[in-house]
Amino acid sequence: MKNNKTTLFAALLLAAGMPLFAATPPKFPLPNTQAGGQTTYNISDKVRHELVMLPFLTIFDNLGYRVDGTRVTLVGQVTRPVLKDDAGRVVKNIEGVTAVENDLEVLPLSPFDNQIRWAEARTIYAYPALNRYGMGTQPSIHIVVKNGKVTLVGVVNSETDKNLAGIRANQVPGVFSVENDLQVVKG
């Protein structure tokens, strides 16, 4: 029995720290060929790949980006300053990228916010209708907490799932407000 509890605890910790992404390239963008044959679409794919491979990226971070020709702008919020630096560095090293504007916000260090993050993750991902969004290497619901205010970002399969996630997020004690920015993607 002890081994099962240890395995379950390790699985929960691993699930909360799995890599994820918060922004994806637009669906089927028209390639914009740049000098040297590089396309915006190829740059976007490479940026996404490099960002999801960052080692400290978790469900509590919201990494997004915009590609304008060969210029990349990083947007969103991260819980660790090192993640902001790493994101800018890896994108800058992508072939074809000529400039990187790193507009990532580093969220304030706060034990109160950390408690809310973990409580939100347990409340949302433990709910049977929503637990599938926490599976895999890139969970699709991200929980951003800043000064007690929660923002849900990412994608879900239905309006019902979006509403359920918002309702669950509002049930966590100590939360000042919840903004539900989940996008519904029919697939």
Rosetta silent file (secondary structure, phi, psi, omega in degrees, C-alpha in Angstrom):
SEQUENCE: MKNNKTTLFAALLLAAGMPLFAATPPKFPLPNTQAGGQTTYNISDKVRHELVMLPFLTIFDNLGYRVDGTRVTLVGQVTRPVLKDDAGRVVKNIEGVTAVENDLEVLPLSPFDNQIRWAEARTIYAYPALNRYGMGTQPSIHIVVKNGKVTLVGVVNSETDKNLAGIRANQVPGVFSVENDLQVVKG
SCORE:     score description
SCORE:     0.000 S_00000001
   1 L     0.000  -39.230 -179.642    0.000    0.000    0.000 S_00000001
   2 H   -61.790  -39.833 -179.620    2.839    2.389    0.815 S_00000001
   3 H   -63.736  -38.723  178.074    4.318    1.869   -2.646 S_00000001
   4 H   -64.915  -40.866  178.490    0.983    2.758   -4.300 S_00000001
   5 H   -65.259  -42.011  178.842    0.721    5.993   -2.298 S_00000001
   6 H   -63.267  -43.094  179.873    4.295    6.924   -3.189 S_00000001
   7 H   -64.112  -43.035  179.101    3.653    6.192   -6.863 S_00000001
   8 H   -63.488  -44.512  179.259    0.428    8.259   -6.865 S_00000001
   9 H   -61.617  -45.045  178.991    2.145   11.188   -5.133 S_00000001
  10 H   -62.897  -38.706  179.587    5.045   11.080   -7.608 S_00000001
  11 H   -65.487  -40.338  178.320    2.603   10.957  -10.526 S_00000001
  12 H   -65.374  -42.309  178.155    0.731   14.025   -9.225 S_00000001
  13 H   -64.123  -41.990  179.607    3.952   15.983   -8.793 S_00000001
  14 H   -64.062  -41.045 -179.573    5.134   14.974  -12.248 S_00000001
  15 H   -62.928  -37.563 -178.714    1.807   15.974  -13.807 S_00000001
  16 H   -72.461  -21.688 -177.424    1.994   19.447  -12.279 S_00000001
  17 L  -108.205   10.308 -178.426    5.485   20.043  -13.627 S_00000001
  18 L   -69.357  149.677  178.340    5.116   18.642  -17.115 S_00000001
  19 L   -62.609  152.590  179.570    6.047   20.847  -20.050 S_00000001
  20 L  -152.616 -178.633  173.523    3.250   22.713  -21.751 S_00000001
  21 L  -145.603  152.856 -177.067    2.565   25.557  -24.102 S_00000001
  22 L  -113.576  -18.331  179.805    0.140   28.392  -24.026 S_00000001
  23 L  -132.141  142.278  177.805    0.172   29.700  -27.557 S_00000001
  24 L  -121.964  157.451  176.780    0.153   27.891  -30.824 S_00000001
  25 L   -64.358  154.743  178.695    0.790   29.165  -34.298 S_00000001
  26 L   -57.626  151.271  179.434   -2.336   30.165  -36.185 S_00000001
  27 L   -66.124  127.975  174.622   -4.093   27.305  -37.954 S_00000001
  28 L    47.034   57.073  178.128   -2.764   26.838  -41.454 S_00000001
  29 L   -68.316  149.276  175.057   -0.989   30.182  -41.865 S_00000001
  30 L   -74.125  127.360 -179.266   -0.037   31.114  -45.370 S_00000001
  31 L   -59.515  137.064  177.996    3.729   30.771  -45.669 S_00000001
  32 L  -116.123   98.847 -174.468    5.513   34.100  -45.895 S_00000001
  33 E   -70.635  131.550  177.920    8.857   33.458  -47.574 S_00000001
  34 L  -107.357  175.529  176.160   11.739   35.493  -46.208 S_00000001
  35 H   -58.244  138.168  179.845   15.262   36.041  -47.507 S_00000001
  36 H    87.202    5.235  176.023   17.154   32.759  -47.549 S_00000001
  37 H    83.171   -0.414  179.444   14.024   30.678  -48.160 S_00000001
  38 L   -75.219  139.620  178.644   12.900   30.662  -44.490 S_00000001
  39 E  -111.445  155.464  177.251    9.141   30.951  -44.011 S_00000001
  40 H   -58.596  -40.712 -179.257    7.151   32.471  -41.160 S_00000001
  41 H   -61.408  -43.239  178.328    5.374   29.146  -40.743 S_00000001
  42 H   -64.627  -40.175  177.985    8.683   27.286  -40.312 S_00000001
  43 H   -63.725  -43.720 -179.646    9.886   29.860  -37.790 S_00000001
  44 H   -60.374  -44.116  177.669    6.610   29.565  -35.876 S_00000001
  45 H   -61.155  -42.303 -178.753    6.927   25.764  -35.736 S_00000001
  46 H   -68.477  -39.460  178.290   10.507   26.027  -34.508 S_00000001
  47 H   -62.334  -48.628  179.141    9.617   28.625  -31.866 S_00000001
  48 H   -56.661  -47.026 -179.124    6.785   26.454  -30.555 S_00000001
  49 H   -59.276  -47.368 -178.608    9.056   23.410  -30.441 S_00000001
  50 H   -64.466  -38.318 -179.168   11.810   25.230  -28.553 S_00000001
  51 H   -68.701  -40.921 -179.217    9.372   26.721  -26.043 S_00000001
  52 H   -72.011  -16.134  179.272    7.665   23.426  -25.179 S_00000001
  53 L   -88.356   -4.388 -179.938   11.088   21.838  -24.655 S_00000001
  54 L   -61.455  132.549 -172.817   12.085   24.327  -21.928 S_00000001
  55 L   -69.970  -24.669 -175.888   12.890   22.342  -18.771 S_00000001
  56 L  -102.767   11.816 -179.142   11.207   24.626  -16.205 S_00000001
  57 L   -77.444  129.489 -177.423    7.918   25.145  -18.065 S_00000001
  58 L  -131.921 -179.796  177.431    4.866   24.063  -16.015 S_00000001
  59 L   -68.835   -8.958 -179.144    1.085   24.302  -16.015 S_00000001
  60 L   -95.900    5.456  178.529    1.494   27.506  -14.007 S_00000001
  61 L  -112.094  151.336  178.666    3.221   29.344  -16.882 S_00000001
  62 E  -128.269   93.984 -179.913    1.618   30.977  -19.905 S_00000001
  63 E   -99.652  125.750  176.249    4.078   31.214  -22.785 S_00000001
  64 E  -133.341  168.856  178.982    2.887   32.781  -25.995 S_00000001
  65 E  -157.766  158.159  172.993    4.536   34.284  -29.036 S_00000001
  66 E  -128.704  140.552  177.112    3.930   36.229  -32.230 S_00000001
  67 E  -114.169  124.058  176.473    5.962   35.903  -35.400 S_00000001
  68 E  -124.399   93.237 -175.053    6.233   38.909  -37.686 S_00000001
  69 L    69.529 -113.500  179.183    8.498   37.914  -40.561 S_00000001
  70 L  -109.203   10.459  179.080   11.771   37.037  -38.858 S_00000001
  71 E  -102.682  133.183 -179.746   10.964   38.938  -35.642 S_00000001
  72 E  -119.151  132.879  175.343    9.536   37.021  -32.650 S_00000001
  73 E  -114.782  123.407  177.361    7.769   38.593  -29.686 S_00000001
  74 E   -92.085  131.839 -179.159    7.393   36.502  -26.526 S_00000001
  75 E  -134.042  160.131  176.467    4.307   37.271  -24.425 S_00000001
  76 E   123.692 -162.160 -177.621    2.663   35.825  -21.329 S_00000001
  77 E  -132.935  143.016  177.404    3.545   35.154  -17.718 S_00000001
  78 E  -132.009  154.063 -177.835    6.094   32.859  -16.087 S_00000001
  79 L   -89.593  -14.432 -177.282    6.667   31.857  -12.474 S_00000001
  80 L  -128.586  132.440  178.236   10.482   31.810  -12.652 S_00000001
  81 H   -58.713  -34.117 -179.142   12.853   34.515  -13.920 S_00000001
  82 H   -63.658  -30.183  179.227   15.136   31.841  -15.377 S_00000001
  83 H   -67.879  -39.244  176.598   12.301   30.699  -17.645 S_00000001
  84 H   -60.972  -47.336  179.950   12.003   34.180  -19.154 S_00000001
  85 H   -63.472  -45.218 -179.534   15.735   34.250  -19.846 S_00000001
  86 H   -62.239  -41.499 -179.575   15.783   30.697  -21.237 S_00000001
  87 H   -62.129  -46.187  178.539   12.833   31.390  -23.556 S_00000001
  88 H   -62.168  -40.836 -178.823   14.510   34.471  -25.004 S_00000001
  89 H   -65.775  -47.295 -176.321   17.815   32.631  -25.432 S_00000001
  90 H   -68.652  -35.420  179.081   16.433   29.566  -27.225 S_00000001
  91 H   -70.144  -38.070  179.234   14.275   31.629  -29.589 S_00000001
  92 H   -61.539  -28.700 -177.785   17.188   33.936  -30.395 S_00000001
  93 L   -87.151    1.416  179.524   19.212   30.871  -31.490 S_00000001
  94 L   -76.106  133.149  179.232   16.608   29.662  -34.015 S_00000001
  95 L   -61.669  130.316  178.828   17.806   29.837  -37.604 S_00000001
  96 L    98.988  -16.919  178.562   15.999   32.614  -39.452 S_00000001
  97 L   -84.412  122.686 -178.436   15.086   34.670  -36.348 S_00000001
  98 L  -100.956  -22.668 -179.583   16.669   38.105  -36.596 S_00000001
  99 E  -151.186  144.095  177.278   15.166   39.775  -33.499 S_00000001
 100 E  -129.059  126.009  173.502   13.477   38.706  -30.261 S_00000001
 101 E  -107.651  114.039 -175.282   11.395   40.976  -28.065 S_00000001
 102 E   -97.031   93.160  179.789   10.969   39.315  -24.687 S_00000001
 103 L   -99.094   22.009  178.551    7.784   40.759  -23.150 S_00000001
 104 L   -67.826  135.515  177.052    7.281   37.854  -20.719 S_00000001
 105 E   -94.416  130.027  174.296    6.114   38.972  -17.290 S_00000001
 106 E   -89.583  118.924 -178.561    7.730   37.289  -14.288 S_00000001
 107 L   -68.054  147.551 -179.723    4.992   36.734  -11.715 S_00000001
 108 L   -62.255  143.384  175.603    5.735   37.895   -8.155 S_00000001
 109 L   -73.846  122.285 -175.480    7.170   35.306   -5.783 S_00000001
 110 L  -153.908  119.245  175.441    4.394   34.614   -3.302 S_00000001
 111 H   -60.557  -34.468  178.028    3.698   31.649   -1.017 S_00000001
 112 H   -61.479  -47.846  178.731    0.019   32.698   -1.069 S_00000001
 113 H   -64.860  -37.249  178.219   -0.096   32.502   -4.879 S_00000001
 114 H   -62.884  -40.899  177.225    1.737   29.154   -4.826 S_00000001
 115 H   -61.425  -41.804  179.124   -0.897   27.707   -2.486 S_00000001
 116 H   -65.275  -42.937 -179.943   -3.622   28.906   -4.836 S_00000001
 117 H   -55.476  -50.629 -177.448   -1.811   27.430   -7.881 S_00000001
 118 H   -67.300  -38.611  178.136   -1.635   23.965   -6.344 S_00000001
 119 H   -65.077  -39.868  177.454   -5.199   24.139   -5.003 S_00000001
 120 H   -63.388  -44.896 -179.510   -6.462   25.177   -8.458 S_00000001
 121 H   -60.526  -45.632  178.719   -4.559   22.326  -10.139 S_00000001
 122 H   -62.735  -43.963 -176.549   -6.016   19.783   -7.697 S_00000001
 123 H   -66.641  -41.771 -177.962   -9.524   21.202   -8.023 S_00000001
 124 H   -78.147  -54.499 -172.560   -9.536   21.338  -11.823 S_00000001
 125 H   -74.093  -20.942  178.777   -7.542   18.260  -12.812 S_00000001
 126 L   -81.464  -14.273  179.870   -9.051   15.956  -10.166 S_00000001
 127 L   -73.334  125.525 -173.099  -12.566   16.564  -11.484 S_00000001
 128 L   -52.496  -38.820 -177.942  -13.486   13.525  -13.650 S_00000001
 129 L   -73.808  -15.010 -176.527  -14.852   15.544  -16.586 S_00000001
 130 L  -114.622   -8.562 -173.060  -11.667   17.673  -16.736 S_00000001
 131 H   -63.727  -23.703  178.685   -8.867   15.266  -15.788 S_00000001
 132 H   -64.279  -23.794  179.227   -8.156   14.422  -19.444 S_00000001
 133 H   -75.391  -11.431  177.475   -6.859   17.988  -19.896 S_00000001
 134 H   -99.304    0.224 -177.632   -4.062   17.269  -17.426 S_00000001
 135 L   -88.580  159.887  177.552   -2.804   14.167  -19.202 S_00000001
 136 L    87.102 -177.248 -176.383    0.109   13.947  -21.569 S_00000001
 137 L   -85.062  -14.152 -178.835    3.243   15.990  -21.806 S_00000001
 138 L  -133.587   78.381  179.728    1.503   19.252  -22.648 S_00000001
 139 L   -54.489  144.086 -172.201   -1.597   19.799  -20.477 S_00000001
 140 L   -95.272   -8.361  174.835   -4.006   22.148  -22.200 S_00000001
 141 E  -107.996  123.163 -179.002   -5.362   24.099  -19.212 S_00000001
 142 E  -113.299  142.561 -173.714   -2.854   26.514  -17.679 S_00000001
 143 E  -116.602  108.836  179.996   -3.352   28.253  -14.358 S_00000001
 144 E  -104.964  124.169 -179.422   -1.864   31.739  -14.010 S_00000001
 145 E  -123.121  124.672  177.367   -2.055   33.256  -10.521 S_00000001
 146 E  -135.843  114.989  178.068   -1.020   36.820   -9.763 S_00000001
 147 L    53.774   42.748  176.700   -1.768   38.410   -6.387 S_00000001
 148 L    82.585   -1.030  179.078   -4.656   36.035   -5.701 S_00000001
 149 E  -102.682  129.686 -174.866   -6.245   36.542   -9.123 S_00000001
 150 E  -105.416  136.547  171.862   -6.543   33.446  -11.310 S_00000001
 151 E  -125.971  126.959  175.409   -6.566   33.346  -15.100 S_00000001
 152 E   -96.863  126.586  178.720   -7.260   30.108  -16.950 S_00000001
 153 E  -131.100  157.841  179.954   -5.631   29.926  -20.383 S_00000001
 154 E   126.708 -156.932 -176.755   -5.299   27.200  -22.963 S_00000001
 155 E  -131.552  147.669  174.263   -7.741   25.123  -24.969 S_00000001
 156 E  -134.667  168.840 -174.790  -10.645   22.781  -24.239 S_00000001
 157 L   -86.794  -17.250 -176.137  -12.946   20.717  -26.458 S_00000001
 158 L  -152.066  161.048  176.486  -16.296   22.249  -25.551 S_00000001
 159 H   -63.183  -33.775  177.657  -18.066   25.225  -24.042 S_00000001
 160 H   -62.309  -44.947  179.103  -19.235   22.893  -21.262 S_00000001
 161 H   -64.641  -39.040  177.340  -15.639   22.015  -20.339 S_00000001
 162 H   -60.289  -47.804 -179.590  -14.702   25.707  -20.375 S_00000001
 163 H   -65.416  -39.826  177.231  -17.579   26.524  -18.018 S_00000001
 164 H   -60.590  -44.068  179.577  -16.783   23.554  -15.753 S_00000001
 165 H   -62.258  -41.511  178.298  -13.161   24.668  -15.426 S_00000001
 166 H   -64.558  -42.205  178.149  -14.293   28.186  -14.519 S_00000001
 167 H   -63.204  -45.621  179.134  -16.763   26.891  -11.942 S_00000001
 168 H   -62.224  -42.455 -179.096  -14.133   24.612  -10.399 S_00000001
 169 H   -62.934  -34.704  179.527  -11.565   27.436  -10.314 S_00000001
 170 H   -72.031  -12.977 -178.233  -14.034   29.677   -8.463 S_00000001
 171 L   -84.438   -8.875 -177.720  -14.421   27.061   -5.708 S_00000001
 172 L   -77.358  125.705  179.077  -10.859   27.454   -4.394 S_00000001
 173 L   -65.291  145.002  175.862  -10.764   29.400   -1.110 S_00000001
 174 L    90.660   -5.355 -179.939   -8.683   32.574   -1.015 S_00000001
 175 L   -83.302  130.957 -179.683   -9.063   33.422   -4.711 S_00000001
 176 L   -79.931  -39.888  179.019  -10.036   37.053   -5.346 S_00000001
 177 E  -159.299  158.978  177.146  -11.238   36.559   -8.922 S_00000001
 178 E  -129.624  126.253  174.836  -11.160   34.084  -11.813 S_00000001
 179 E  -110.221  121.435 -176.496  -10.867   35.070  -15.457 S_00000001
 180 E   -99.338   95.855  179.612  -11.696   32.228  -17.822 S_00000001
 181 E  -102.032   21.668  177.556   -9.732   32.802  -21.055 S_00000001
 182 E   -65.518  141.223  178.701   -9.933   29.178  -22.199 S_00000001
 183 E  -102.886  138.485  177.308  -10.520   28.788  -25.929 S_00000001
 184 E   -92.105  121.889 -179.260  -12.911   26.191  -27.299 S_00000001
 185 L  -118.791  115.231  177.331  -11.341   24.242  -30.160 S_00000001
 186 L   -79.572  128.042 -175.452  -13.564   21.852  -32.041 S_00000001
 187 L  -133.681    0.000    0.000  -11.492   18.925  -33.137 S_00000001
